[in-house]
Amino acid sequence: MNELGLSRRRMLTGAGGVLIGQMIGESSVAGFEWQPTSLREAGFSNDLDARLDKAIADKRVWNLHSVIVVRNGRLVFERYFEGEDTARGSRPIGVVSFKPDSLHDLRSASKSVVGLLYGIALAAGKVPAPEDQLLPSFPEYADLAADPVRSRWTLHHVLSMTMGTEWNEAMPYTNPANSETAMDMAPDRYRYILDRPMIMEPGKRWV
């Protein structure tokens, strides 16, 4: 791996680690050096708490695990609830009383975190643009880059989940044929993802 590719991965991994470390820390979000501020000072209605309770009672929102609002680096609102949860997205683990330090299976919510980190890195000039080719960032996989279809991959294809590769999670996660389980077990997760069979042209359909 060249230094550019290595630095990109270190940056993304490091940023992700900081966020994850904060999310699973022992203190609440107020402990992340976010000083509290009032709802009114932050531009919110003072009855936000009551309105949230009413929305829950009216079943306009349901199974909330937590609600945290931060504006301009100040903690505005923080509440935790009881709710149904699952492990790996499919195995029910019952009702959990969530707390600031509760571990949580984020599943596809992680896509929003990745998008946020990429946007921060892009603004800082640390990563290629969305329209740039993907595989130059992975020079150790020159054999995959030689594929004329894969060579057309851009970062946009990855971020928008339109790479055109095979991916199947429509089976129990205990099944080793499940793509996510197989990825977890692969000796090289990057290669596993990039080497999935092509089943359609990149950019054609979200999978």
Phi and psi in degrees as GROMACS dihedral restraints (atoms count N, CA, C in turn):
[ dihedral_restraints ]
;  ai    aj    ak    al  type     phi  dphi    fc
    3     4     5     6     1   -77.8    20    10
    4     5     6     7     1   169.7    20    10
    6     7     8     9     1   -65.1    20    10
    7     8     9    10     1   -33.6    20    10
    9    10    11    12     1   -65.2    20    10
   10    11    12    13     1   -47.8    20    10
   12    13    14    15     1   -62.7    20    10
   13    14    15    16     1   -40.0    20    10
   15    16    17    18     1   -64.6    20    10
   16    17    18    19     1   -43.3    20    10
   18    19    20    21     1   -66.0    20    10
   19    20    21    22     1   -35.6    20    10
   21    22    23    24     1   -62.9    20    10
   22    23    24    25     1   -44.7    20    10
   24    25    26    27     1   -68.0    20    10
   25    26    27    28     1   -40.4    20    10
   27    28    29    30     1   -61.7    20    10
   28    29    30    31     1   -40.9    20    10
   30    31    32    33     1   -62.6    20    10
   31    32    33    34     1   -49.1    20    10
   33    34    35    36     1   -66.9    20    10
   34    35    36    37     1   -42.7    20    10
   36    37    38    39     1   -64.5    20    10
   37    38    39    40     1   -41.7    20    10
   39    40    41    42     1   -64.6    20    10
   40    41    42    43     1   -44.9    20    10
   42    43    44    45     1   -63.3    20    10
   43    44    45    46     1   -42.5    20    10
   45    46    47    48     1   -62.8    20    10
   46    47    48    49     1   -40.2    20    10
   48    49    50    51     1   -62.9    20    10
   49    50    51    52     1   -38.9    20    10
   51    52    53    54     1   -62.6    20    10
   52    53    54    55     1   -46.7    20    10
   54    55    56    57     1   -63.1    20    10
   55    56    57    58     1   -45.5    20    10
   57    58    59    60     1   -63.6    20    10
   58    59    60    61     1   -42.8    20    10
   60    61    62    63     1   -59.8    20    10
   61    62    63    64     1   -39.0    20    10
   63    64    65    66     1   -67.7    20    10
   64    65    66    67     1   -41.3    20    10
   66    67    68    69     1   -65.6    20    10
   67    68    69    70     1   -31.2    20    10
   69    70    71    72     1  -107.0    20    10
   70    71    72    73     1    13.1    20    10
   72    73    74    75     1   -65.3    20    10
   73    74    75    76     1   169.4    20    10
   75    76    77    78     1   -80.7    20    10
   76    77    78    79     1   -17.9    20    10
   78    79    80    81     1  -103.4    20    10
   79    80    81    82     1   169.7    20    10
   81    82    83    84     1   -74.6    20    10
   82    83    84    85     1   176.2    20    10
   84    85    86    87     1   -61.3    20    10
   85    86    87    88     1   -22.0    20    10
   87    88    89    90     1   -64.5    20    10
   88    89    90    91     1   -18.7    20    10
   90    91    92    93     1   -84.6    20    10
   91    92    93    94     1     0.7    20    10
   93    94    95    96     1   -92.4    20    10
   94    95    96    97     1    30.8    20    10
   96    97    98    99     1    67.4    20    10
   97    98    99   100     1    19.2    20    10
   99   100   101   102     1   -92.1    20    10
  100   101   102   103     1   114.8    20    10
  102   103   104   105     1   -79.5    20    10
  103   104   105   106     1   141.1    20    10
  105   106   107   108     1   -71.7    20    10
  106   107   108   109     1   153.6    20    10
  108   109   110   111     1  -141.4    20    10
  109   110   111   112     1   160.2    20    10
  111   112   113   114     1   -78.3    20    10
  112   113   114   115     1   159.0    20    10
  114   115   116   117     1   -58.9    20    10
  115   116   117   118     1   -44.1    20    10
  117   118   119   120     1   -65.3    20    10
  118   119   120   121     1   -43.0    20    10
  120   121   122   123     1   -61.9    20    10
  121   122   123   124     1   -30.8    20    10
  123   124   125   126     1   -86.3    20    10
  124   125   126   127     1    -2.3    20    10
  126   127   128   129     1    92.2    20    10
  127   128   129   130     1    15.3    20    10
  129   130   131   132     1  -104.4    20    10
  130   131   132   133     1   158.7    20    10
  132   133   134   135     1   -69.3    20    10
  133   134   135   136     1   143.6    20    10
  135   136   137   138     1   -66.6    20    10
  136   137   138   139     1   -18.6    20    10
  138   139   140   141     1   -97.2    20    10
  139   140   141   142     1    24.1    20    10
  141   142   143   144     1   -57.1    20    10
  142   143   144   145     1   -41.3    20    10
  144   145   146   147     1   -61.5    20    10
  145   146   147   148     1   -46.9    20    10
  147   148   149   150     1   -66.0    20    10
  148   149   150   151     1   -37.7    20    10
  150   151   152   153     1   -66.9    20    10
  151   152   153   154     1   -36.4    20    10
  153   154   155   156     1   -66.1    20    10
  154   155   156   157     1   -43.6    20    10
  156   157   158   159     1   -59.9    20    10
  157   158   159   160     1   -39.9    20    10
  159   160   161   162     1   -68.4    20    10
  160   161   162   163     1   -39.3    20    10
  162   163   164   165     1   -62.4    20    10
  163   164   165   166     1   -37.1    20    10
  165   166   167   168     1   -68.9    20    10
  166   167   168   169     1   -45.1    20    10
  168   169   170   171     1   -63.2    20    10
  169   170   171   172     1   -35.4    20    10
  171   172   173   174     1   -81.7    20    10
  172   173   174   175     1    -0.1    20    10
  174   175   176   177     1    60.1    20    10
  175   176   177   178     1    30.3    20    10
  177   178   179   180     1   -82.1    20    10
  178   179   180   181     1   -22.0    20    10
  180   181   182   183     1  -134.1    20    10
  181   182   183   184     1   150.6    20    10
  183   184   185   186     1  -152.8    20    10
  184   185   186   187     1   160.1    20    10
  186   187   188   189     1    51.6    20    10
  187   188   189   190     1    41.0    20    10
  189   190   191   192     1   -70.6    20    10
  190   191   192   193     1   138.6    20    10
  192   193   194   195     1  -101.5    20    10
  193   194   195   196     1   -37.8    20    10
  195   196   197   198     1  -164.0    20    10
  196   197   198   199     1   156.3    20    10
  198   199   200   201     1  -134.6    20    10
  199   200   201   202     1   121.1    20    10
  201   202   203   204     1  -131.3    20    10
  202   203   204   205     1   128.0    20    10
  204   205   206   207     1  -120.7    20    10
  205   206   207   208     1   124.7    20    10
  207   208   209   210     1  -125.1    20    10
  208   209   210   211     1   131.0    20    10
  210   211   212   213     1  -134.1    20    10
  211   212   213   214     1   129.6    20    10
  213   214   215   216     1    53.3    20    10
  214   215   216   217     1    39.2    20    10
  216   217   218   219     1    75.5    20    10
  217   218   219   220     1    10.4    20    10
  219   220   221   222     1  -118.1    20    10
  220   221   222   223     1   139.8    20    10
  222   223   224   225     1   -78.3    20    10
  223   224   225   226     1   118.5    20    10
  225   226   227   228     1   -98.8    20    10
  226   227   228   229     1   -40.1    20    10
  228   229   230   231     1  -155.1    20    10
  229   230   231   232     1   137.0    20    10
  231   232   233   234     1  -152.0    20    10
  232   233   234   235     1   116.2    20    10
  234   235   236   237     1  -142.7    20    10
  235   236   237   238     1   148.9    20    10
  237   238   239   240     1  -126.1    20    10
  238   239   240   241     1   152.6    20    10
  240   241   242   243     1  -134.3    20    10
  241   242   243   244     1   175.4    20    10
  243   244   245   246     1   -98.8    20    10
  244   245   246   247     1   141.2    20    10
  246   247   248   249     1  -165.7    20    10
  247   248   249   250     1   162.4    20    10
  249   250   251   252     1   -68.1    20    10
  250   251   252   253     1   139.6    20    10
  252   253   254   255     1  -137.4    20    10
  253   254   255   256     1   163.7    20    10
  255   256   257   258     1  -131.9    20    10
  256   257   258   259     1   161.0    20    10
  258   259   260   261     1  -105.0    20    10
  259   260   261   262     1   131.3    20    10
  261   262   263   264     1    55.2    20    10
  262   263   264   265     1    27.5    20    10
  264   265   266   267     1    78.2    20    10
  265   266   267   268     1    -2.1    20    10
  267   268   269   270     1  -138.6    20    10
  268   269   270   271     1   -26.3    20    10
  270   271   272   273     1   -94.8    20    10
  271   272   273   274     1   109.9    20    10
  273   274   275   276     1   -61.8    20    10
  274   275   276   277     1   136.6    20    10
  276   277   278   279     1  -120.1    20    10
  277   278   279   280     1    11.6    20    10
  279   280   281   282     1    86.7    20    10
  280   281   282   283     1  -164.3    20    10
  282   283   284   285     1   -84.2    20    10
  283   284   285   286     1   128.9    20    10
  285   286   287   288     1  -115.4    20    10
  286   287   288   289     1   134.2    20    10
  288   289   290   291     1   -90.2    20    10
  289   290   291   292     1    99.7    20    10
  291   292   293   294     1   -74.8    20    10
  292   293   294   295     1   142.7    20    10
  294   295   296   297     1  -132.3    20    10
  295   296   297   298     1   171.5    20    10
  297   298   299   300     1   -57.8    20    10
  298   299   300   301     1   -28.4    20    10
  300   301   302   303     1  -104.1    20    10
  301   302   303   304     1    15.1    20    10
  303   304   305   306     1   -71.0    20    10
  304   305   306   307     1   130.3    20    10
  306   307   308   309     1   -70.5    20    10
  307   308   309   310     1   146.0    20    10
  309   310   311   312     1  -142.3    20    10
  310   311   312   313     1   133.9    20    10
  312   313   314   315     1   -81.3    20    10
  313   314   315   316     1    99.5    20    10
  315   316   317   318     1   -73.9    20    10
  316   317   318   319     1   -27.1    20    10
  318   319   320   321     1    52.8    20    10
  319   320   321   322     1  -131.7    20    10
  321   322   323   324     1   -71.3    20    10
  322   323   324   325     1    -9.6    20    10
  324   325   326   327     1   -60.1    20    10
  325   326   327   328     1   -23.5    20    10
  327   328   329   330     1   -62.0    20    10
  328   329   330   331     1   -26.4    20    10
  330   331   332   333     1   -61.0    20    10
  331   332   333   334     1   -37.4    20    10
  333   334   335   336     1   -66.9    20    10
  334   335   336   337     1   -37.3    20    10
  336   337   338   339     1   -65.6    20    10
  337   338   339   340     1   -43.9    20    10
  339   340   341   342     1   -60.7    20    10
  340   341   342   343     1   -45.1    20    10
  342   343   344   345     1   -60.8    20    10
  343   344   345   346     1   -40.3    20    10
  345   346   347   348     1   -64.1    20    10
  346   347   348   349     1   -46.9    20    10
  348   349   350   351     1   -62.3    20    10
  349   350   351   352     1   -41.3    20    10
  351   352   353   354     1   -63.3    20    10
  352   353   354   355     1   -42.3    20    10
  354   355   356   357     1   -61.7    20    10
  355   356   357   358     1   -41.0    20    10
  357   358   359   360     1   -63.5    20    10
  358   359   360   361     1   -45.9    20    10
  360   361   362   363     1   -65.6    20    10
  361   362   363   364     1   -37.6    20    10
  363   364   365   366     1   -64.9    20    10
  364   365   366   367     1   -43.4    20    10
  366   367   368   369     1   -62.9    20    10
  367   368   369   370     1   -29.0    20    10
  369   370   371   372     1   -88.6    20    10
  370   371   372   373     1     1.1    20    10
  372   373   374   375     1    71.4    20    10
  373   374   375   376     1    25.8    20    10
  375   376   377   378     1   -95.8    20    10
  376   377   378   379     1   -12.8    20    10
  378   379   380   381     1  -135.6    20    10
  379   380   381   382     1   161.2    20    10
  381   382   383   384     1   -66.4    20    10
  382   383   384   385     1   162.4    20    10
  384   385   386   387     1   -74.3    20    10
  385   386   387   388     1   159.6    20    10
  387   388   389   390     1   -55.4    20    10
  388   389   390   391     1   -34.8    20    10
  390   391   392   393     1   -82.7    20    10
  391   392   393   394     1    -3.8    20    10
  393   394   395   396     1   -75.7    20    10
  394   395   396   397     1   153.0    20    10
  396   397   398   399     1   -65.7    20    10
  397   398   399   400     1   145.8    20    10
  399   400   401   402     1   -79.8    20    10
  400   401   402   403     1   -48.9    20    10
  402   403   404   405     1   -68.4    20    10
  403   404   405   406     1   -21.3    20    10
  405   406   407   408     1   -58.1    20    10
  406   407   408   409     1   -21.4    20    10
  408   409   410   411     1   -78.6    20    10
  409   410   411   412     1    -6.3    20    10
  411   412   413   414     1  -128.3    20    10
  412   413   414   415     1    64.1    20    10
  414   415   416   417     1   -63.0    20    10
  415   416   417   418     1   -18.5    20    10
  417   418   419   420     1   -72.1    20    10
  418   419   420   421     1   -10.6    20    10
  420   421   422   423     1  -110.2    20    10
  421   422   423   424     1    50.1    20    10
  423   424   425   426     1   -60.4    20    10
  424   425   426   427     1   -30.5    20    10
  426   427   428   429     1   -65.6    20    10
  427   428   429   430     1   -35.0    20    10
  429   430   431   432     1   -74.2    20    10
  430   431   432   433     1   -35.4    20    10
  432   433   434   435     1   -65.8    20    10
  433   434   435   436     1   -21.7    20    10
  435   436   437   438     1   -73.9    20    10
  436   437   438   439     1   -15.1    20    10
  438   439   440   441     1   -70.4    20    10
  439   440   441   442     1   123.0    20    10
  441   442   443   444     1   -61.9    20    10
  442   443   444   445     1   -27.2    20    10
  444   445   446   447     1   -79.8    20    10
  445   446   447   448     1   -49.1    20    10
  447   448   449   450     1   -62.1    20    10
  448   449   450   451     1   -31.7    20    10
  450   451   452   453     1   -64.4    20    10
  451   452   453   454     1   -16.2    20    10
  453   454   455   456     1   -88.9    20    10
  454   455   456   457     1    -4.6    20    10
  456   457   458   459     1   -58.5    20    10
  457   458   459   460     1   137.3    20    10
  459   460   461   462     1  -117.2    20    10
  460   461   462   463     1   169.6    20    10
  462   463   464   465     1   -62.6    20    10
  463   464   465   466     1   -31.0    20    10
  465   466   467   468     1   -60.7    20    10
  466   467   468   469     1   -40.1    20    10
  468   469   470   471     1   -60.2    20    10
  469   470   471   472     1   -38.8    20    10
  471   472   473   474     1   -71.1    20    10
  472   473   474   475     1   -49.6    20    10
  474   475   476   477     1   -64.8    20    10
  475   476   477   478     1   -31.0    20    10
  477   478   479   480     1   -94.9    20    10
  478   479   480   481     1     2.8    20    10
  480   481   482   483     1    57.5    20    10
  481   482   483   484     1    44.7    20    10
  483   484   485   486     1  -124.6    20    10
  484   485   486   487     1    38.6    20    10
  486   487   488   489     1   -69.9    20    10
  487   488   489   490     1   -22.4    20    10
  489   490   491   492     1    84.6    20    10
  490   491   492   493     1    14.5    20    10
  492   493   494   495     1   -96.5    20    10
  493   494   495   496     1   161.1    20    10
  495   496   497   498     1   -70.4    20    10
  496   497   498   499     1   136.0    20    10
  498   499   500   501     1  -158.0    20    10
  499   500   501   502     1   125.1    20    10
  501   502   503   504     1  -136.8    20    10
  502   503   504   505     1   110.4    20    10
  504   505   506   507     1  -113.5    20    10
  505   506   507   508     1    16.5    20    10
  507   508   509   510     1   -84.3    20    10
  508   509   510   511     1    47.5    20    10
  510   511   512   513     1  -158.8    20    10
  511   512   513   514     1   163.1    20    10
  513   514   515   516     1   -57.3    20    10
  514   515   516   517     1   145.7    20    10
  516   517   518   519     1   -72.1    20    10
  517   518   519   520     1    -8.6    20    10
  519   520   521   522     1   -79.2    20    10
  520   521   522   523     1   -11.8    20    10
  522   523   524   525     1   -84.4    20    10
  523   524   525   526     1   120.5    20    10
  525   526   527   528     1   -63.5    20    10
  526   527   528   529     1   -13.6    20    10
  528   529   530   531     1   -80.3    20    10
  529   530   531   532     1   -13.6    20    10
  531   532   533   534     1   -60.4    20    10
  532   533   534   535     1   129.9    20    10
  534   535   536   537     1   -60.4    20    10
  535   536   537   538     1   -38.6    20    10
  537   538   539   540     1   -69.2    20    10
  538   539   540   541     1   -41.3    20    10
  540   541   542   543     1   -63.2    20    10
  541   542   543   544     1   -42.9    20    10
  543   544   545   546     1   -62.9    20    10
  544   545   546   547     1   -37.8    20    10
  546   547   548   549     1   -62.6    20    10
  547   548   549   550     1   -44.0    20    10
  549   550   551   552     1   -59.8    20    10
  550   551   552   553     1   -34.9    20    10
  552   553   554   555     1   -86.7    20    10
  553   554   555   556     1   -12.6    20    10
  555   556   557   558     1   -69.1    20    10
  556   557   558   559     1   141.1    20    10
  558   559   560   561     1   -65.8    20    10
  559   560   561   562     1   -25.5    20    10
  561   562   563   564     1  -134.9    20    10
  562   563   564   565     1    99.4    20    10
  564   565   566   567     1   -65.8    20    10
  565   566   567   568     1   -36.6    20    10
  567   568   569   570     1   -59.9    20    10
  568   569   570   571     1   -48.7    20    10
  570   571   572   573     1   -64.6    20    10
  571   572   573   574     1   -38.8    20    10
  573   574   575   576     1   -57.3    20    10
  574   575   576   577     1   -45.9    20    10
  576   577   578   579     1   -67.1    20    10
  577   578   579   580     1   -46.9    20    10
  579   580   581   582     1   -73.6    20    10
  580   581   582   583     1   -18.1    20    10
  582   583   584   585     1  -101.7    20    10
  583   584   585   586     1     9.4    20    10
  585   586   587   588     1   -62.1    20    10
  586   587   588   589     1   145.3    20    10
  588   589   590   591     1   -57.0    20    10
  589   590   591   592     1   138.2    20    10
  591   592   593   594     1   -78.0    20    10
  592   593   594   595     1   129.0    20    10
  594   595   596   597     1  -120.8    20    10
  595   596   597   598     1    -6.3    20    10
  597   598   599   600     1  -162.5    20    10
  598   599   600   601     1   168.0    20    10
  600   601   602   603     1   -66.9    20    10
  601   602   603   604     1   138.9    20    10
  603   604   605   606     1   -58.2    20    10
  604   605   606   607     1   143.2    20    10
  606   607   608   609     1    84.5    20    10
  607   608   609   610     1    -1.4    20    10
  609   610   611   612     1   -83.7    20    10
  610   611   612   613     1   -41.1    20    10
  612   613   614   615     1  -149.8    20    10
  613   614   615   616     1   140.6    20    10
  615   616   617   618     1   -74.7    20    10
  616   617   618   619     1   134.2    20    10
